Amino acid sequence: MAVPKRKTSPMKRGFRRSADAIKAPTYVEDKDSGELRRPHHVDLKTGMYRGRQVLKVKSTEE
């Protein structure tokens, strides 16, 4: 049976447990399209952010 040689310090224990606080990314429903998107991010399909056009959308025909 494996036995640790030294006691794990609270700092190292905290480093290991820090991944427990990571949660799944949140998504919100877009007002216009109804699709899910990340909050505070540009919608890449439409190029809209906070009601303004900030990106040119590439057409799918090209």
N, C-alpha and C positions, 0 to 999 in steps of 0.2 A: 504494500500500500504506500502511495506517495505521501510524504509528510513534509510540509514546508520547513525550511531551515530557520527562517526568520519570520517574525510577525509582520504582516502587511500593514504598512503605515496608512493613516487616514487619507493622505494625499493620493497614494496609489489606488486605494480603494475608491476614492472619488473619481479618479481618472477612468477607472473601469466602469463605474456606474453612470458616468455622464451620458453614455449612449441610451440609457433608459429614458432620459428626458426627451429624446428626439421623438417627435410624433409625425404622423402622416401629414403631407401638405394639405392645406384647406383649399376648397374650391367654392366659388360663388356662381350663381346663375346669372348670365348676361341679360341685361334688361331688353336689349334689342333682338338678339338672335335666340335667346333662351338656352344657349349652350353653356357648359361649365367652363370656367376659366379661373386662373389664379388671380386673387385680389392684388391690386397695385401693379399689374403687369399689362403690357400692350397685348391686345387681341391680334394674333398674327394672321388670322384669316381675313379680318376686315381692316386691320391697321388702325383701329380706333383706341384711344385712351382718354378716359374721363370726358367722353362726348366730343372729342376732337379727332380729326384725321391726322395722325402723326407719321404714318408709313404709307408708301405707295404699295399697293397690292399687285403682285405679279399675276398676270392673266394666265389661266391654265391652258389657253390655246397655243401659246408660244412654245 
